[in-house]
Amino acid sequence: MKTRHIKKYCKLKPDAQSLLENAMQKLGLSARAYARILKLSRTIADLDSSEEIASHHISEAIQYRTLDRGVF
């Protein structure tokens, strides 16, 4: 998924956007990590039959990301 696709298909609810921004700052994640979390969140939202990405989708994606990196 390219950047233009992320902008088109990864629509976030306001609370999800806030959660993601806070996680980025607190965990010190890169722009690449931001994009990966968004893509994973989109997949999770799709499995949940949700058009928009909600905060619980972001939370789940961050958990998977931190487990993958060993960051707690």
SELUMBA-511478 format. One record per residue: residue number from 1; chain; x, y, z of N, C-alpha, C in turn. Coordinates in steps of 0.2 Angstrom, whole numbers, always signed. Atoms other than C-alpha are relative to their C-alpha. Layout:
N
{seq=NUM | mol=A | n.c1=X | n.c2=Y | n.c3=Z | ca.c1=X | ca.c2=Y | ca.c3=Z | c.c1=X | c.c2=Y | c.c3=Z}
...
% end
This chain:
72
{seq=1 | mol=A | n.c1=+4 | n.c2=-6 | n.c3=+0 | ca.c1=+0 | ca.c2=+0 | ca.c3=+0 | c.c1=+5 | c.c2=+6 | c.c3=+0}
{seq=2 | mol=A | n.c1=-4 | n.c2=-6 | n.c3=+0 | ca.c1=+8 | ca.c2=+16 | ca.c3=-5 | c.c1=-4 | c.c2=+6 | c.c3=+4}
{seq=3 | mol=A | n.c1=+2 | n.c2=-5 | n.c3=-4 | ca.c1=+6 | ca.c2=+33 | ca.c3=+3 | c.c1=-7 | c.c2=+3 | c.c3=-2}
{seq=4 | mol=A | n.c1=+7 | n.c2=-3 | n.c3=+3 | ca.c1=-9 | ca.c2=+39 | ca.c3=-8 | c.c1=-5 | c.c2=-5 | c.c3=+2}
{seq=5 | mol=A | n.c1=+5 | n.c2=+5 | n.c3=-2 | ca.c1=-18 | ca.c2=+23 | ca.c3=-4 | c.c1=-1 | c.c2=+0 | c.c3=+8}
{seq=6 | mol=A | n.c1=+1 | n.c2=-1 | n.c3=-7 | ca.c1=-15 | ca.c2=+25 | ca.c3=+15 | c.c1=-4 | c.c2=+6 | c.c3=+1}
{seq=7 | mol=A | n.c1=+4 | n.c2=-6 | n.c3=-1 | ca.c1=-22 | ca.c2=+42 | ca.c3=+14 | c.c1=-8 | c.c2=-1 | c.c3=-2}
{seq=8 | mol=A | n.c1=+6 | n.c2=+1 | n.c3=+3 | ca.c1=-37 | ca.c2=+36 | ca.c3=+4 | c.c1=-4 | c.c2=-5 | c.c3=+4}
{seq=9 | mol=A | n.c1=+3 | n.c2=+5 | n.c3=-3 | ca.c1=-41 | ca.c2=+20 | ca.c3=+13 | c.c1=+0 | c.c2=-1 | c.c3=+8}
{seq=10 | mol=A | n.c1=-1 | n.c2=+1 | n.c3=-7 | ca.c1=-35 | ca.c2=+22 | ca.c3=+31 | c.c1=-3 | c.c2=+7 | c.c3=+4}
{seq=11 | mol=A | n.c1=+4 | n.c2=-6 | n.c3=-3 | ca.c1=-48 | ca.c2=+35 | ca.c3=+38 | c.c1=-1 | c.c2=-2 | c.c3=+7}
{seq=12 | mol=A | n.c1=+0 | n.c2=+1 | n.c3=-7 | ca.c1=-46 | ca.c2=+37 | ca.c3=+57 | c.c1=-6 | c.c2=+4 | c.c3=+3}
{seq=13 | mol=A | n.c1=+5 | n.c2=-3 | n.c3=-4 | ca.c1=-60 | ca.c2=+41 | ca.c3=+69 | c.c1=+5 | c.c2=+5 | c.c3=+4}
{seq=14 | mol=A | n.c1=-4 | n.c2=-5 | n.c3=-3 | ca.c1=-54 | ca.c2=+57 | ca.c3=+79 | c.c1=+4 | c.c2=-3 | c.c3=+7}
{seq=15 | mol=A | n.c1=-4 | n.c2=+3 | n.c3=-6 | ca.c1=-50 | ca.c2=+47 | ca.c3=+95 | c.c1=+5 | c.c2=-5 | c.c3=-2}
{seq=16 | mol=A | n.c1=-5 | n.c2=+5 | n.c3=+3 | ca.c1=-40 | ca.c2=+34 | ca.c3=+85 | c.c1=+6 | c.c2=+4 | c.c3=-2}
{seq=17 | mol=A | n.c1=-5 | n.c2=-4 | n.c3=+2 | ca.c1=-30 | ca.c2=+48 | ca.c3=+78 | c.c1=+4 | c.c2=+3 | c.c3=+6}
{seq=18 | mol=A | n.c1=-3 | n.c2=-2 | n.c3=-6 | ca.c1=-26 | ca.c2=+55 | ca.c3=+95 | c.c1=+4 | c.c2=-5 | c.c3=+3}
{seq=19 | mol=A | n.c1=-4 | n.c2=+6 | n.c3=-3 | ca.c1=-21 | ca.c2=+38 | ca.c3=+102 | c.c1=+6 | c.c2=-2 | c.c3=-4}
{seq=20 | mol=A | n.c1=-5 | n.c2=+1 | n.c3=+4 | ca.c1=-10 | ca.c2=+35 | ca.c3=+87 | c.c1=+6 | c.c2=+5 | c.c3=+1}
{seq=21 | mol=A | n.c1=-5 | n.c2=-5 | n.c3=-1 | ca.c1=-1 | ca.c2=+52 | ca.c3=+89 | c.c1=+3 | c.c2=-1 | c.c3=+7}
{seq=22 | mol=A | n.c1=-3 | n.c2=+1 | n.c3=-7 | ca.c1=+1 | ca.c2=+49 | ca.c3=+108 | c.c1=+5 | c.c2=-6 | c.c3=+0}
{seq=23 | mol=A | n.c1=-4 | n.c2=+6 | n.c3=+0 | ca.c1=+8 | ca.c2=+32 | ca.c3=+105 | c.c1=+7 | c.c2=+1 | c.c3=-4}
{seq=24 | mol=A | n.c1=-6 | n.c2=-2 | n.c3=+4 | ca.c1=+20 | ca.c2=+39 | ca.c3=+92 | c.c1=+5 | c.c2=+4 | c.c3=+4}
{seq=25 | mol=A | n.c1=-4 | n.c2=-5 | n.c3=-4 | ca.c1=+27 | ca.c2=+52 | ca.c3=+104 | c.c1=+3 | c.c2=-5 | c.c3=+6}
{seq=26 | mol=A | n.c1=-2 | n.c2=+4 | n.c3=-6 | ca.c1=+28 | ca.c2=+40 | ca.c3=+119 | c.c1=+5 | c.c2=-6 | c.c3=-1}
{seq=27 | mol=A | n.c1=-4 | n.c2=+6 | n.c3=+2 | ca.c1=+35 | ca.c2=+25 | ca.c3=+110 | c.c1=+6 | c.c2=+2 | c.c3=-4}
{seq=28 | mol=A | n.c1=-6 | n.c2=-3 | n.c3=+5 | ca.c1=+47 | ca.c2=+36 | ca.c3=+99 | c.c1=+0 | c.c2=-4 | c.c3=-6}
{seq=29 | mol=A | n.c1=+0 | n.c2=+4 | n.c3=+7 | ca.c1=+41 | ca.c2=+27 | ca.c3=+83 | c.c1=+1 | c.c2=+5 | c.c3=-6}
{seq=30 | mol=A | n.c1=-2 | n.c2=-3 | n.c3=+6 | ca.c1=+47 | ca.c2=+32 | ca.c3=+66 | c.c1=-6 | c.c2=+1 | c.c3=-5}
{seq=31 | mol=A | n.c1=+6 | n.c2=-1 | n.c3=+5 | ca.c1=+36 | ca.c2=+38 | ca.c3=+51 | c.c1=-1 | c.c2=-7 | c.c3=-3}
{seq=32 | mol=A | n.c1=+1 | n.c2=+7 | n.c3=+3 | ca.c1=+39 | ca.c2=+20 | ca.c3=+44 | c.c1=-5 | c.c2=-4 | c.c3=+5}
{seq=33 | mol=A | n.c1=+4 | n.c2=+3 | n.c3=-5 | ca.c1=+31 | ca.c2=+13 | ca.c3=+60 | c.c1=-7 | c.c2=+2 | c.c3=+0}
{seq=34 | mol=A | n.c1=+6 | n.c2=-3 | n.c3=+0 | ca.c1=+17 | ca.c2=+25 | ca.c3=+59 | c.c1=-4 | c.c2=-3 | c.c3=-6}
{seq=35 | mol=A | n.c1=+3 | n.c2=+2 | n.c3=+6 | ca.c1=+13 | ca.c2=+19 | ca.c3=+41 | c.c1=-2 | c.c2=-8 | c.c3=+1}
{seq=36 | mol=A | n.c1=+2 | n.c2=+7 | n.c3=-1 | ca.c1=+14 | ca.c2=+1 | ca.c3=+46 | c.c1=-5 | c.c2=-2 | c.c3=+5}
{seq=37 | mol=A | n.c1=+5 | n.c2=+1 | n.c3=-5 | ca.c1=+3 | ca.c2=+3 | ca.c3=+61 | c.c1=-7 | c.c2=+2 | c.c3=-3}
{seq=38 | mol=A | n.c1=+6 | n.c2=-2 | n.c3=+3 | ca.c1=-10 | ca.c2=+12 | ca.c3=+50 | c.c1=-2 | c.c2=-6 | c.c3=-5}
{seq=39 | mol=A | n.c1=+1 | n.c2=+6 | n.c3=+5 | ca.c1=-9 | ca.c2=-3 | ca.c3=+37 | c.c1=-3 | c.c2=-6 | c.c3=+4}
{seq=40 | mol=A | n.c1=+2 | n.c2=+6 | n.c3=-4 | ca.c1=-11 | ca.c2=-16 | ca.c3=+51 | c.c1=-7 | c.c2=+2 | c.c3=+3}
{seq=41 | mol=A | n.c1=+6 | n.c2=-2 | n.c3=-3 | ca.c1=-25 | ca.c2=-6 | ca.c3=+59 | c.c1=-6 | c.c2=+0 | c.c3=-5}
{seq=42 | mol=A | n.c1=+5 | n.c2=+0 | n.c3=+5 | ca.c1=-34 | ca.c2=-5 | ca.c3=+42 | c.c1=-2 | c.c2=-8 | c.c3=-1}
{seq=43 | mol=A | n.c1=+2 | n.c2=+7 | n.c3=+0 | ca.c1=-33 | ca.c2=-24 | ca.c3=+41 | c.c1=-4 | c.c2=-3 | c.c3=+6}
{seq=44 | mol=A | n.c1=+4 | n.c2=+2 | n.c3=-6 | ca.c1=-40 | ca.c2=-26 | ca.c3=+59 | c.c1=-7 | c.c2=+3 | c.c3=-1}
{seq=45 | mol=A | n.c1=+7 | n.c2=-3 | n.c3=+2 | ca.c1=-54 | ca.c2=-14 | ca.c3=+54 | c.c1=-4 | c.c2=-4 | c.c3=-5}
{seq=46 | mol=A | n.c1=+4 | n.c2=+4 | n.c3=+5 | ca.c1=-58 | ca.c2=-24 | ca.c3=+39 | c.c1=-3 | c.c2=-7 | c.c3=+3}
{seq=47 | mol=A | n.c1=+2 | n.c2=+6 | n.c3=-3 | ca.c1=-59 | ca.c2=-40 | ca.c3=+49 | c.c1=-6 | c.c2=+1 | c.c3=+4}
{seq=48 | mol=A | n.c1=+6 | n.c2=-2 | n.c3=-4 | ca.c1=-71 | ca.c2=-31 | ca.c3=+60 | c.c1=-6 | c.c2=+3 | c.c3=-4}
{seq=49 | mol=A | n.c1=+5 | n.c2=-3 | n.c3=+5 | ca.c1=-81 | ca.c2=-25 | ca.c3=+45 | c.c1=-2 | c.c2=+7 | c.c3=+2}
{seq=50 | mol=A | n.c1=+1 | n.c2=-7 | n.c3=-2 | ca.c1=-78 | ca.c2=-7 | ca.c3=+50 | c.c1=+3 | c.c2=+4 | c.c3=-6}
{seq=51 | mol=A | n.c1=-3 | n.c2=-5 | n.c3=+5 | ca.c1=-76 | ca.c2=+7 | ca.c3=+37 | c.c1=+5 | c.c2=+4 | c.c3=+2}
{seq=52 | mol=A | n.c1=-5 | n.c2=-4 | n.c3=-3 | ca.c1=-66 | ca.c2=+18 | ca.c3=+48 | c.c1=+4 | c.c2=-4 | c.c3=+5}
{seq=53 | mol=A | n.c1=-4 | n.c2=+3 | n.c3=-5 | ca.c1=-52 | ca.c2=+14 | ca.c3=+59 | c.c1=-1 | c.c2=+3 | c.c3=+7}
{seq=54 | mol=A | n.c1=+2 | n.c2=-2 | n.c3=-7 | ca.c1=-57 | ca.c2=+15 | ca.c3=+78 | c.c1=+6 | c.c2=-1 | c.c3=+4}
{seq=55 | mol=A | n.c1=-5 | n.c2=+0 | n.c3=-5 | ca.c1=-46 | ca.c2=+17 | ca.c3=+93 | c.c1=+2 | c.c2=-7 | c.c3=+2}
{seq=56 | mol=A | n.c1=-2 | n.c2=+6 | n.c3=-2 | ca.c1=-47 | ca.c2=-1 | ca.c3=+98 | c.c1=+4 | c.c2=-4 | c.c3=-6}
{seq=57 | mol=A | n.c1=-4 | n.c2=+3 | n.c3=+6 | ca.c1=-40 | ca.c2=-6 | ca.c3=+80 | c.c1=+7 | c.c2=+3 | c.c3=+1}
{seq=58 | mol=A | n.c1=-6 | n.c2=-3 | n.c3=-1 | ca.c1=-26 | ca.c2=+6 | ca.c3=+83 | c.c1=+4 | c.c2=-4 | c.c3=+6}
{seq=59 | mol=A | n.c1=-3 | n.c2=+3 | n.c3=-5 | ca.c1=-23 | ca.c2=-1 | ca.c3=+100 | c.c1=+3 | c.c2=-8 | c.c3=-1}
{seq=60 | mol=A | n.c1=-2 | n.c2=+7 | n.c3=+1 | ca.c1=-22 | ca.c2=-19 | ca.c3=+94 | c.c1=+6 | c.c2=+0 | c.c3=-5}
{seq=61 | mol=A | n.c1=-6 | n.c2=-1 | n.c3=+4 | ca.c1=-10 | ca.c2=-14 | ca.c3=+80 | c.c1=+6 | c.c2=+2 | c.c3=+4}
{seq=62 | mol=A | n.c1=-6 | n.c2=-3 | n.c3=-4 | ca.c1=+1 | ca.c2=-5 | ca.c3=+92 | c.c1=+3 | c.c2=-6 | c.c3=+5}
{seq=63 | mol=A | n.c1=-2 | n.c2=+6 | n.c3=-4 | ca.c1=+1 | ca.c2=-21 | ca.c3=+103 | c.c1=+4 | c.c2=-5 | c.c3=-4}
{seq=64 | mol=A | n.c1=-3 | n.c2=+5 | n.c3=+4 | ca.c1=+6 | ca.c2=-32 | ca.c3=+89 | c.c1=+7 | c.c2=+3 | c.c3=-2}
{seq=65 | mol=A | n.c1=-7 | n.c2=-4 | n.c3=+2 | ca.c1=+20 | ca.c2=-19 | ca.c3=+84 | c.c1=+5 | c.c2=+0 | c.c3=+6}
{seq=66 | mol=A | n.c1=-5 | n.c2=+0 | n.c3=-6 | ca.c1=+27 | ca.c2=-18 | ca.c3=+102 | c.c1=+2 | c.c2=-7 | c.c3=+1}
{seq=67 | mol=A | n.c1=-2 | n.c2=+7 | n.c3=-1 | ca.c1=+27 | ca.c2=-37 | ca.c3=+103 | c.c1=+5 | c.c2=-2 | c.c3=-5}
{seq=68 | mol=A | n.c1=-4 | n.c2=+1 | n.c3=+5 | ca.c1=+36 | ca.c2=-38 | ca.c3=+87 | c.c1=+7 | c.c2=+3 | c.c3=+1}
{seq=69 | mol=A | n.c1=-6 | n.c2=-3 | n.c3=-2 | ca.c1=+49 | ca.c2=-26 | ca.c3=+93 | c.c1=+3 | c.c2=-1 | c.c3=+7}
{seq=70 | mol=A | n.c1=-3 | n.c2=+1 | n.c3=-7 | ca.c1=+51 | ca.c2=-31 | ca.c3=+111 | c.c1=+0 | c.c2=+7 | c.c3=+4}
{seq=71 | mol=A | n.c1=+0 | n.c2=-7 | n.c3=-4 | ca.c1=+46 | ca.c2=-13 | ca.c3=+117 | c.c1=-6 | c.c2=-1 | c.c3=+4}
{seq=72 | mol=A | n.c1=+5 | n.c2=+0 | n.c3=-5 | ca.c1=+36 | ca.c2=-12 | ca.c3=+133 | c.c1=+0 | c.c2=+6 | c.c3=+3}
% end
